[in-house]
Amino acid sequence: MMDLFEEAKKRLSKLMETFKHTNSKEILGLVGSTGAGGSKSQGESQWTVNFSLENWRYLEESNLKDIKLTVRKEVSEQQLGEYQKEIDIYTPYRLKVKVVESSDFAGAQAYLEKIVGKSDDRELLALAAELQKPVTFEDELLGKFTLDRKVDWFESETKWGRDKICLSLSTDDCTDEKASLEMAKKLWQDQESWSQKVVEFAVEELLELKNDSWLEEDEPEVTKDQFIEKMKLESITVYPDGEFEFWHHDGDLFWGHSIQISGSLSEGLTNADIPG
């Protein structure tokens, strides 16, 4: 089976080759909430700056396209920083690009040749204002949710047992933003049982790792009770398909790394990790 990174690299290489045979055009587009980001593949010297246009159109056309456009360009590390400073969120721009509307990637793709400048296009400015309005809904059990456009999920401050936590509802691959809410309610119906399972799973999967590889010099081995006492639940993320993640502050067990316990309503707990 092909390595996932190799497969992604192959798809990107194919896209870049397609750009070489594509004519340049000027477009108008509205930069989304995440602004400009950067990435670099292993073994590569160049960075790639990328950003998304929520709404866009070719300069010679009047109708906006209904697919998101991802814009990218290979740059040096210094240029990456310059682009990240130059490109503002919720701002219309006029760009010279090579557009590929259909590829192995989701949505339309474009290679940036030049930022012509900011645009005062009225339709895009109106859409920018609309995108910045808060999107909320309220649930009697779990509280008021507000859309975080940067990650495209809804967040609420609510309670899990006695703990005040952040509940995030992902809208990944889902047109109904409340699908994750129903999954969260099912999780909340059995809080006591899930709480116990999560803690026991964390101990089973991570206590040995702590004592084998994460002890400070002269630090005694951590007991099960000490491990549990240091874990503090901070947030839960729920997905439309019933998968979930419990995120804990590690109490310095893993020197500031979060403790993440993942699973699903159908399969139970499946993974323990210490990311970040």
PASEBA-1860 file (N, C-alpha, C; in nm, 3 decimals):
! residues 276
1> MMDLFEEA> 0.084/-0.120/0.000/0.000/0.000/0.000/0.088/0.125/0.000 ~ 0.053/0.222/-0.086/0.131/0.345/-0.097/0.119/0.428/0.030 ~ 0.233/0.477/0.079/0.234/0.565/0.195/0.148/0.688/0.168 ~ 0.071/0.730/0.270/-0.021/0.843/0.252/0.052/0.971/0.212 ~ 0.171/0.991/0.268/0.247/1.111/0.235/0.296/1.105/0.091 ~ 0.337/0.986/0.049/0.382/0.970/-0.089/0.267/0.991/-0.187 ~ 0.150/0.943/-0.147/0.032/0.960/-0.233/-0.004/1.107/-0.246 ~ 0.000/1.180/-0.133/-0.030/1.323/-0.136/0.073/1.398/-0.220
9> KKRLSKLM> 0.199/1.359/-0.208/0.306/1.422/-0.285/0.287/1.399/-0.434 ~ 0.242/1.278/-0.468/0.218/1.244/-0.609/0.103/1.326/-0.665 ~ -0.005/1.342/-0.586/-0.119/1.421/-0.632/-0.080/1.567/-0.653 ~ 0.002/1.620/-0.560/0.046/1.759/-0.572/0.136/1.778/-0.694 ~ 0.224/1.681/-0.718/0.312/1.688/-0.834/0.231/1.689/-0.964 ~ 0.128/1.608/-0.967/0.040/1.603/-1.085/-0.030/1.737/-1.105 ~ -0.077/1.797/-0.995/-0.143/1.927/-1.003/-0.047/2.035/-1.053 ~ 0.076/2.035/-0.999/0.173/2.136/-1.040/0.208/2.123/-1.188
17> ETFKHTNS> 0.210/2.000/-1.237/0.237/1.978/-1.379/0.122/2.032/-1.464 ~ -0.002/2.015/-1.414/-0.119/2.067/-1.485/-0.115/2.219/-1.492 ~ -0.070/2.283/-1.384/-0.058/2.430/-1.385/0.033/2.479/-1.498 ~ 0.139/2.402/-1.527/0.235/2.443/-1.630/0.169/2.457/-1.766 ~ 0.062/2.382/-1.788/-0.005/2.382/-1.919/-0.137/2.459/-1.916 ~ -0.152/2.543/-1.814/-0.275/2.620/-1.797/-0.248/2.768/-1.820 ~ -0.335/2.834/-1.891/-0.318/2.976/-1.919/-0.346/3.062/-1.795 ~ -0.277/3.173/-1.786/-0.296/3.266/-1.675/-0.422/3.350/-1.697
25> KEILGLVG> -0.493/3.377/-1.587/-0.610/3.465/-1.593/-0.613/3.551/-1.468 ~ -0.684/3.663/-1.477/-0.704/3.745/-1.358/-0.840/3.714/-1.298 ~ -0.844/3.710/-1.166/-0.968/3.681/-1.094/-0.987/3.783/-0.982 ~ -1.110/3.793/-0.935/-1.141/3.864/-0.811/-1.189/3.761/-0.711 ~ -1.140/3.769/-0.587/-1.180/3.670/-0.488/-1.173/3.722/-0.347 ~ -1.253/3.661/-0.260/-1.261/3.701/-0.119/-1.186/3.601/-0.033 ~ -1.078/3.646/0.032/-1.000/3.560/0.121/-1.085/3.522/0.242 ~ -1.080/3.394/0.279/-1.161/3.343/0.389/-1.103/3.373/0.526
33> STGAGGSK> -1.157/3.304/0.627/-1.127/3.335/0.767/-0.991/3.287/0.814 ~ -0.929/3.194/0.741/-0.802/3.138/0.788/-0.680/3.213/0.737 ~ -0.698/3.299/0.637/-0.584/3.374/0.586/-0.483/3.284/0.518 ~ -0.357/3.329/0.514/-0.252/3.257/0.444/-0.175/3.166/0.539 ~ -0.159/3.041/0.498/-0.082/2.945/0.576/0.036/2.897/0.495 ~ 0.118/2.812/0.556/0.235/2.762/0.486/0.262/2.617/0.519 ~ 0.326/2.547/0.426/0.362/2.407/0.449/0.488/2.375/0.370 ~ 0.558/2.269/0.415/0.678/2.225/0.345/0.687/2.074/0.357
41> SQGESQWT> 0.703/2.006/0.245/0.713/1.861/0.245/0.852/1.819/0.291 ~ 0.859/1.700/0.349/0.987/1.647/0.394/1.085/1.636/0.276 ~ 1.205/1.688/0.297/1.306/1.681/0.193/1.303/1.796/0.095 ~ 1.203/1.882/0.104/1.191/1.996/0.013/1.253/2.121/0.076 ~ 1.313/2.206/-0.009/1.371/2.330/0.041/1.271/2.445/0.035 ~ 1.178/2.439/-0.060/1.080/2.545/-0.078/0.957/2.523/0.010 ~ 0.897/2.632/0.054/0.769/2.630/0.124/0.657/2.652/0.023 ~ 0.535/2.621/0.063/0.417/2.654/-0.017/0.326/2.742/0.066
49> VNFSLENW> 0.300/2.863/0.016/0.201/2.948/0.080/0.066/2.914/0.019 ~ -0.037/2.908/0.101/-0.170/2.875/0.049/-0.277/2.950/0.126 ~ -0.384/2.985/0.054/-0.500/3.049/0.116/-0.622/3.016/0.032 ~ -0.740/3.033/0.091/-0.864/2.998/0.022/-0.947/3.121/-0.009 ~ -1.011/3.119/-0.124/-1.108/3.221/-0.160/-1.247/3.163/-0.143 ~ -1.325/3.224/-0.055/-1.460/3.176/-0.028/-1.551/3.197/-0.149 ~ -1.535/3.311/-0.213/-1.612/3.347/-0.333/-1.515/3.408/-0.434 ~ -1.536/3.379/-0.563/-1.444/3.431/-0.664/-1.508/3.425/-0.802
57> RYLEESNL> -1.447/3.499/-0.894/-1.492/3.496/-1.033/-1.378/3.542/-1.123 ~ -1.385/3.499/-1.248/-1.290/3.550/-1.346/-1.321/3.697/-1.372 ~ -1.220/3.775/-1.399/-1.235/3.919/-1.414/-1.335/3.955/-1.525 ~ -1.336/3.873/-1.631/-1.424/3.904/-1.744/-1.566/3.853/-1.725 ~ -1.591/3.782/-1.614/-1.725/3.728/-1.590/-1.794/3.807/-1.479 ~ -1.926/3.794/-1.472/-2.001/3.868/-1.371/-2.050/3.781/-1.256 ~ -2.061/3.650/-1.280/-2.117/3.561/-1.178/-2.007/3.497/-1.093 ~ -2.030/3.495/-0.963/-1.935/3.432/-0.872/-1.946/3.280/-0.882
65> KDIKLTVR> -1.832/3.211/-0.868/-1.829/3.065/-0.867/-1.878/3.014/-0.731 ~ -1.944/2.898/-0.731/-1.998/2.844/-0.606/-1.908/2.736/-0.545 ~ -1.782/2.728/-0.590/-1.686/2.635/-0.530/-1.570/2.714/-0.472 ~ -1.518/2.666/-0.360/-1.405/2.732/-0.295/-1.280/2.713/-0.381 ~ -1.196/2.816/-0.384/-1.073/2.811/-0.462/-0.953/2.816/-0.367 ~ -0.868/2.713/-0.373/-0.745/2.712/-0.296/-0.632/2.764/-0.383 ~ -0.565/2.869/-0.334/-0.457/2.933/-0.408/-0.325/2.897/-0.340 ~ -0.225/2.860/-0.422/-0.096/2.821/-0.366/0.019/2.876/-0.450
73> KEVSEQQL> 0.139/2.879/-0.388/0.258/2.924/-0.461/0.381/2.875/-0.385 ~ 0.480/2.827/-0.458/0.606/2.786/-0.396/0.690/2.909/-0.367 ~ 0.738/2.919/-0.242/0.810/3.040/-0.198/0.924/3.001/-0.104 ~ 1.010/3.098/-0.077/1.112/3.081/0.027/1.048/3.105/0.163 ~ 1.119/3.071/0.269/1.064/3.094/0.403/1.040/3.242/0.429 ~ 1.130/3.326/0.379/1.113/3.471/0.397/0.990/3.520/0.321 ~ 0.973/3.473/0.198/0.857/3.514/0.119/0.727/3.468/0.185 ~ 0.730/3.349/0.244/0.611/3.299/0.314/0.566/3.398/0.421
81> GEYQKEID> 0.660/3.445/0.501/0.627/3.543/0.604/0.571/3.671/0.546 ~ 0.625/3.713/0.432/0.578/3.835/0.367/0.435/3.820/0.316 ~ 0.405/3.705/0.256/0.269/3.680/0.208/0.171/3.673/0.325 ~ 0.212/3.610/0.434/0.122/3.599/0.549/0.089/3.735/0.609 ~ 0.182/3.828/0.601/0.156/3.963/0.649/0.070/4.042/0.551 ~ 0.090/4.016/0.421/0.022/4.095/0.317/-0.124/4.056/0.299 ~ -0.155/3.926/0.313/-0.289/3.878/0.281/-0.380/3.886/0.404 ~ -0.482/3.969/0.396/-0.575/3.991/0.506/-0.700/3.906/0.490
89> IYTPYRLK> -0.752/3.858/0.603/-0.875/3.779/0.598/-0.995/3.869/0.566 ~ -1.100/3.808/0.513/-1.224/3.878/0.477/-1.196/4.001/0.389 ~ -1.103/3.985/0.297/-1.064/4.096/0.211/-1.067/4.052/0.064 ~ -1.130/4.130/-0.025/-1.129/4.098/-0.167/-0.995/4.136/-0.232 ~ -0.945/4.047/-0.320/-0.821/4.073/-0.391/-0.840/4.049/-0.541 ~ -0.758/4.118/-0.618/-0.744/4.090/-0.761/-0.613/4.015/-0.779 ~ -0.620/3.897/-0.839/-0.504/3.809/-0.850/-0.483/3.764/-0.994 ~ -0.358/3.742/-1.028/-0.324/3.677/-1.155/-0.285/3.533/-1.120
97> VKVVESSD> -0.359/3.437/-1.174/-0.342/3.297/-1.135/-0.361/3.202/-1.254 ~ -0.324/3.078/-1.230/-0.358/2.969/-1.321/-0.458/2.880/-1.248 ~ -0.577/2.867/-1.301/-0.686/2.796/-1.232/-0.709/2.658/-1.294 ~ -0.720/2.557/-1.205/-0.763/2.423/-1.245/-0.889/2.393/-1.165 ~ -1.002/2.390/-1.231/-1.129/2.376/-1.160/-1.161/2.232/-1.123 ~ -1.098/2.135/-1.189/-1.122/1.994/-1.159/-0.989/1.920/-1.147 ~ -0.966/1.856/-1.030/-0.841/1.783/-1.007/-0.866/1.677/-0.901 ~ -0.757/1.615/-0.853/-0.768/1.514/-0.746/-0.789/1.578/-0.610
105> FAGAQAYL> -0.784/1.711/-0.605/-0.805/1.783/-0.480/-0.950/1.832/-0.472 ~ -0.997/1.852/-0.349/-1.132/1.903/-0.330/-1.137/2.050/-0.370 ~ -1.245/2.089/-0.438/-1.262/2.226/-0.480/-1.170/2.262/-0.596 ~ -1.176/2.387/-0.638/-1.090/2.436/-0.746/-0.953/2.472/-0.688 ~ -0.851/2.466/-0.774/-0.713/2.494/-0.733/-0.654/2.601/-0.823 ~ -0.563/2.682/-0.767/-0.500/2.786/-0.847/-0.355/2.805/-0.805 ~ -0.271/2.838/-0.903/-0.132/2.874/-0.875/-0.118/3.025/-0.886 ~ -0.069/3.086/-0.782/-0.058/3.232/-0.776/0.064/3.281/-0.854
113> EKIVGKSD> 0.040/3.372/-0.946/0.150/3.437/-1.017/0.175/3.578/-0.964 ~ 0.067/3.648/-0.927/0.084/3.785/-0.880/-0.038/3.832/-0.803 ~ -0.015/3.901/-0.693/-0.123/3.973/-0.625/-0.129/4.112/-0.688 ~ -0.231/4.136/-0.769/-0.244/4.265/-0.836/-0.275/4.374/-0.735 ~ -0.361/4.342/-0.638/-0.394/4.438/-0.533/-0.527/4.406/-0.470 ~ -0.563/4.484/-0.370/-0.694/4.468/-0.307/-0.802/4.522/-0.400 ~ -0.923/4.470/-0.381/-1.034/4.509/-0.469/-1.143/4.578/-0.388 ~ -1.216/4.668/-0.453/-1.331/4.733/-0.389/-1.461/4.682/-0.450
121> DRELLALA> -1.457/4.558/-0.502/-1.576/4.497/-0.560/-1.690/4.495/-0.458 ~ -1.801/4.558/-0.491/-1.911/4.574/-0.395/-1.972/4.442/-0.351 ~ -1.988/4.351/-0.446/-2.049/4.223/-0.412/-1.962/4.145/-0.315 ~ -1.832/4.143/-0.338/-1.741/4.072/-0.248/-1.732/4.141/-0.112 ~ -1.735/4.273/-0.110/-1.732/4.345/0.018/-1.857/4.316/0.100 ~ -1.971/4.304/0.030/-2.096/4.271/0.100/-2.090/4.130/0.157 ~ -2.033/4.038/0.081/-2.018/3.900/0.129/-1.922/3.893/0.247 ~ -1.817/3.975/0.243/-1.721/3.980/0.354/-1.789/4.024/0.483
129> AELQKPVT> -1.875/4.124/0.473/-1.949/4.171/0.590/-2.042/4.063/0.643 ~ -2.105/3.990/0.551/-2.198/3.884/0.590/-2.124/3.770/0.661 ~ -2.006/3.736/0.610/-1.928/3.626/0.669/-1.880/3.657/0.810 ~ -1.871/3.784/0.844/-1.820/3.821/0.975/-1.930/3.832/1.082 ~ -2.053/3.812/1.040/-2.163/3.812/1.138/-2.160/3.682/1.217 ~ -2.184/3.687/1.349/-2.183/3.564/1.429/-2.294/3.468/1.385 ~ -2.260/3.340/1.381/-2.358/3.234/1.353/-2.373/3.152/1.480 ~ -2.494/3.149/1.536/-2.515/3.081/1.664/-2.644/2.998/1.661
137> FEDELLGK> -2.652/2.903/1.754/-2.778/2.837/1.784/-2.772/2.791/1.929 ~ -2.886/2.766/1.988/-2.891/2.732/2.130/-2.956/2.597/2.151 ~ -2.902/2.524/2.250/-2.958/2.394/2.288/-2.984/2.396/2.438 ~ -3.099/2.347/2.479/-3.137/2.350/2.622/-3.037/2.276/2.710 ~ -2.985/2.164/2.661/-2.895/2.083/2.741/-2.751/2.134/2.737 ~ -2.703/2.171/2.619/-2.560/2.196/2.600/-2.523/2.341/2.580 ~ -2.621/2.430/2.580/-2.591/2.573/2.579/-2.590/2.638/2.443 ~ -2.530/2.757/2.437/-2.527/2.838/2.316/-2.399/2.808/2.237
145> FTLDRKVD> -2.416/2.775/2.111/-2.304/2.742/2.024/-2.277/2.858/1.927 ~ -2.149/2.887/1.907/-2.107/2.990/1.812/-2.010/2.928/1.712 ~ -2.028/2.960/1.585/-1.943/2.906/1.480/-1.805/2.970/1.484 ~ -1.702/2.886/1.491/-1.564/2.930/1.475/-1.527/2.904/1.329 ~ -1.527/3.009/1.250/-1.508/2.993/1.105/-1.369/2.943/1.069 ~ -1.270/2.968/1.155/-1.133/2.926/1.123/-1.121/2.775/1.114 ~ -1.198/2.703/1.195/-1.191/2.557/1.192/-1.322/2.494/1.147 ~ -1.423/2.579/1.121/-1.552/2.535/1.070/-1.621/2.439/1.165
153> WFESETKW> -1.625/2.476/1.295/-1.706/2.400/1.389/-1.769/2.494/1.491 ~ -1.872/2.444/1.558/-1.944/2.521/1.658/-1.889/2.489/1.797 ~ -1.879/2.592/1.882/-1.826/2.575/2.017/-1.923/2.628/2.121 ~ -1.925/2.558/2.234/-2.009/2.599/2.347/-1.933/2.574/2.477 ~ -1.956/2.659/2.576/-1.904/2.633/2.710/-2.014/2.562/2.787 ~ -1.987/2.441/2.831/-2.090/2.362/2.897/-2.026/2.281/3.009 ~ -2.103/2.191/3.070/-2.051/2.113/3.183/-2.052/1.964/3.151 ~ -1.944/1.901/3.190/-1.933/1.755/3.185/-1.911/1.711/3.329
161> GRDKICLS> -2.013/1.653/3.389/-2.005/1.627/3.532/-1.995/1.759/3.605 ~ -1.890/1.774/3.685/-1.869/1.899/3.758/-1.774/1.993/3.685 ~ -1.717/1.947/3.576/-1.616/2.026/3.504/-1.680/2.116/3.400 ~ -1.637/2.241/3.396/-1.678/2.333/3.291/-1.579/2.315/3.175 ~ -1.630/2.279/3.059/-1.543/2.248/2.946/-1.591/2.318/2.819 ~ -1.509/2.309/2.714/-1.547/2.355/2.581/-1.593/2.235/2.499 ~ -1.713/2.242/2.445/-1.765/2.138/2.357/-1.759/2.189/2.214 ~ -1.690/2.116/2.127/-1.678/2.152/1.986/-1.754/2.052/1.900
169> LSTDDCTD> -1.838/2.103/1.813/-1.914/2.019/1.720/-1.858/2.037/1.580 ~ -1.793/1.935/1.529/-1.736/1.944/1.395/-1.845/1.933/1.290 ~ -1.826/2.006/1.180/-1.918/1.995/1.067/-1.849/1.930/0.948 ~ -1.742/1.855/0.971/-1.669/1.790/0.863/-1.760/1.702/0.779 ~ -1.753/1.721/0.647/-1.826/1.636/0.551/-1.975/1.628/0.585 ~ -2.031/1.738/0.632/-2.171/1.735/0.675/-2.237/1.868/0.642 ~ -2.352/1.864/0.579/-2.422/1.987/0.544/-2.513/2.035/0.656 ~ -2.549/1.947/0.749/-2.633/1.983/0.862/-2.546/2.005/0.984
177> EKASLEMA> -2.533/2.132/1.025/-2.442/2.164/1.135/-2.485/2.104/1.268 ~ -2.610/2.054/1.278/-2.656/2.000/1.405/-2.645/1.848/1.413 ~ -2.586/1.785/1.311/-2.572/1.639/1.316/-2.482/1.598/1.432 ~ -2.374/1.673/1.454/-2.283/1.642/1.564/-2.350/1.665/1.700 ~ -2.445/1.758/1.704/-2.515/1.786/1.828/-2.590/1.663/1.878 ~ -2.654/1.591/1.787/-2.727/1.471/1.827/-2.632/1.365/1.881 ~ -2.513/1.356/1.822/-2.414/1.261/1.872/-2.365/1.303/2.010 ~ -2.346/1.434/2.030/-2.302/1.484/2.160/-2.405/1.453/2.268
185> KKLWQDQE> -2.532/1.467/2.235/-2.637/1.439/2.333/-2.635/1.292/2.376 ~ -2.607/1.204/2.281/-2.597/1.061/2.315/-2.480/1.037/2.408 ~ -2.369/1.107/2.384/-2.253/1.095/2.471/-2.284/1.147/2.611 ~ -2.354/1.260/2.617/-2.389/1.322/2.746/-2.487/1.238/2.827 ~ -2.566/1.156/2.761/-2.664/1.073/2.831/-2.598/0.972/2.925 ~ -2.472/0.940/2.898/-2.402/0.839/2.978/-2.268/0.894/3.025 ~ -2.272/1.014/3.080/-2.149/1.083/3.120/-2.066/1.004/3.220 ~ -2.130/0.953/3.324/-2.056/0.886/3.431/-1.979/0.766/3.379
193> SWSQKVVE> -2.044/0.687/3.294/-1.979/0.569/3.239/-1.864/0.606/3.147 ~ -1.886/0.704/3.059/-1.781/0.745/2.967/-1.663/0.807/3.042 ~ -1.691/0.885/3.144/-1.584/0.947/3.223/-1.492/0.840/3.281 ~ -1.553/0.737/3.338/-1.475/0.629/3.397/-1.394/0.553/3.290 ~ -1.458/0.527/3.178/-1.389/0.455/3.070/-1.271/0.535/3.017 ~ -1.289/0.664/3.000/-1.183/0.750/2.946/-1.062/0.751/3.038 ~ -1.087/0.768/3.166/-0.977/0.773/3.263/-0.904/0.639/3.268 ~ -0.978/0.530/3.273/-0.916/0.398/3.280/-0.837/0.367/3.153
201> FAVEELLE> -0.890/0.409/3.039/-0.821/0.386/2.912/-0.691/0.465/2.907 ~ -0.695/0.590/2.956/-0.575/0.673/2.959/-0.467/0.609/3.046 ~ -0.505/0.559/3.161/-0.410/0.494/3.251/-0.353/0.368/3.186 ~ -0.439/0.289/3.127/-0.397/0.163/3.064/-0.299/0.187/2.950 ~ -0.324/0.293/2.870/-0.243/0.317/2.752/-0.120/0.405/2.777 ~ -0.125/0.492/2.879/-0.022/0.595/2.891/0.060/0.592/3.019 ~ 0.013/0.523/3.124/0.087/0.524/3.250/0.225/0.459/3.234 ~ 0.230/0.348/3.167/0.359/0.280/3.146/0.453/0.368/3.063
209> LKNDSWLE> 0.398/0.435/2.962/0.478/0.525/2.880/0.537/0.637/2.966 ~ 0.454/0.693/3.056/0.501/0.798/3.146/0.621/0.749/3.228 ~ 0.606/0.634/3.289/0.710/0.584/3.379/0.833/0.531/3.305 ~ 0.817/0.492/3.180/0.931/0.441/3.103/1.011/0.553/3.037 ~ 0.941/0.658/2.992/1.009/0.755/2.905/0.992/0.901/2.943 ~ 0.902/0.933/3.037/0.872/1.073/3.062/0.893/1.115/3.208 ~ 0.981/1.049/3.279/1.011/1.088/3.416/1.126/1.188/3.418 ~ 1.112/1.291/3.501/1.223/1.384/3.521/1.334/1.311/3.598
217> EDEPEVTK> 1.454/1.368/3.596/1.564/1.308/3.671/1.529/1.302/3.820 ~ 1.544/1.184/3.878/1.514/1.159/4.020/1.365/1.164/4.052 ~ 1.277/1.173/3.950/1.133/1.171/3.974/1.087/1.027/3.999 ~ 1.015/1.001/4.107/0.967/0.864/4.132/0.858/0.825/4.033 ~ 0.837/0.696/4.018/0.733/0.650/3.927/0.596/0.702/3.973 ~ 0.512/0.732/3.875/0.380/0.786/3.902/0.283/0.670/3.922 ~ 0.201/0.679/4.025/0.102/0.574/4.050/-0.024/0.601/3.968 ~ -0.110/0.503/3.962/-0.237/0.517/3.889/-0.317/0.634/3.945
225> DQFIEKMK> -0.329/0.642/4.078/-0.408/0.750/4.139/-0.348/0.887/4.111 ~ -0.215/0.897/4.113/-0.148/1.024/4.085/-0.171/1.065/3.939 ~ -0.166/0.968/3.850/-0.189/0.994/3.708/-0.329/1.051/3.687 ~ -0.427/0.986/3.748/-0.566/1.029/3.732/-0.587/1.168/3.792 ~ -0.524/1.194/3.904/-0.541/1.323/3.972/-0.487/1.439/3.888 ~ -0.379/1.413/3.814/-0.318/1.519/3.735/-0.395/1.549/3.606 ~ -0.466/1.451/3.551/-0.544/1.473/3.429/-0.661/1.566/3.457 ~ -0.679/1.665/3.371/-0.795/1.755/3.387/-0.861/1.773/3.251
233> LESITVYP> -0.987/1.734/3.241/-1.061/1.746/3.116/-1.083/1.893/3.082 ~ -1.048/1.931/2.958/-1.063/2.070/2.913/-1.166/2.085/2.801 ~ -1.171/1.987/2.711/-1.264/1.999/2.599/-1.298/1.864/2.540 ~ -1.411/1.861/2.470/-1.455/1.742/2.397/-1.494/1.786/2.257 ~ -1.446/1.713/2.157/-1.485/1.738/2.018/-1.567/1.620/1.969 ~ -1.682/1.649/1.907/-1.771/1.544/1.858/-1.792/1.562/1.708 ~ -1.792/1.451/1.635/-1.805/1.453/1.489/-1.940/1.396/1.446 ~ -1.984/1.429/1.323/-2.117/1.385/1.277/-2.137/1.235/1.274
241> DGEFEFWH> -2.028/1.158/1.256/-2.040/1.012/1.248/-2.034/0.943/1.384 ~ -2.030/1.022/1.491/-2.027/0.964/1.626/-1.889/0.948/1.686 ~ -1.786/0.986/1.612/-1.650/0.984/1.669/-1.634/1.102/1.763 ~ -1.541/1.089/1.859/-1.520/1.197/1.956/-1.376/1.195/2.005 ~ -1.336/1.308/2.065/-1.204/1.322/2.126/-1.219/1.393/2.260 ~ -1.160/1.336/2.364/-1.153/1.400/2.495/-1.013/1.457/2.510 ~ -1.005/1.590/2.536/-0.877/1.657/2.549/-0.854/1.697/2.694 ~ -0.739/1.658/2.749/-0.707/1.685/2.889/-0.577/1.765/2.902
249> HDGDLFWG> -0.574/1.854/3.002/-0.447/1.911/3.045/-0.371/1.800/3.117 ~ -0.242/1.788/3.091/-0.167/1.672/3.142/-0.111/1.691/3.282 ~ -0.129/1.810/3.342/-0.073/1.831/3.476/0.077/1.811/3.480 ~ 0.142/1.833/3.365/0.288/1.819/3.348/0.334/1.673/3.349 ~ 0.242/1.579/3.333/0.282/1.439/3.322/0.371/1.418/3.200 ~ 0.334/1.485/3.089/0.409/1.472/2.965/0.465/1.607/2.921 ~ 0.504/1.687/3.023/0.576/1.812/3.002/0.499/1.909/2.913 ~ 0.367/1.915/2.934/0.285/2.012/2.865/0.211/1.960/2.744
257> HSIQISGS> 0.234/1.835/2.705/0.157/1.777/2.595/0.014/1.747/2.642 ~ -0.083/1.766/2.554/-0.220/1.731/2.588/-0.236/1.579/2.593 ~ -0.334/1.534/2.669/-0.371/1.392/2.667/-0.501/1.381/2.589 ~ -0.496/1.313/2.477/-0.611/1.299/2.388/-0.658/1.153/2.387 ~ -0.784/1.133/2.422/-0.846/1.001/2.417/-0.955/1.004/2.311 ~ -0.944/0.915/2.213/-1.037/0.916/2.099/-1.117/0.787/2.093 ~ -1.232/0.798/2.029/-1.316/0.679/2.011/-1.442/0.714/1.935 ~ -1.542/0.630/1.947/-1.670/0.656/1.883/-1.781/0.591/1.963
265> LSEGLTNA> -1.902/0.637/1.942/-2.017/0.581/2.013/-2.037/0.434/1.978 ~ -2.002/0.395/1.857/-2.024/0.257/1.814/-1.912/0.162/1.853 ~ -1.786/0.213/1.855/-1.672/0.125/1.879/-1.608/0.142/2.016 ~ -1.651/0.244/2.091/-1.588/0.268/2.221/-1.456/0.342/2.204 ~ -1.368/0.331/2.303/-1.241/0.402/2.301/-1.140/0.325/2.217 ~ -1.067/0.399/2.132/-0.980/0.331/2.037/-0.836/0.381/2.037 ~ -0.812/0.502/2.089/-0.676/0.555/2.078/-0.644/0.653/2.191 ~ -0.521/0.650/2.238/-0.469/0.746/2.335/-0.343/0.808/2.279
273> DIPG> -0.331/0.940/2.290/-0.217/1.009/2.230/-0.179/1.128/2.318 ~ -0.058/1.181/2.294/-0.013/1.301/2.367/0.039/1.402/2.265 ~ -0.051/1.457/2.181/-0.008/1.549/2.075/0.033/1.684/2.130 ~ 0.105/1.754/2.045/0.138/1.894/2.074/0.222/1.913/2.193
END
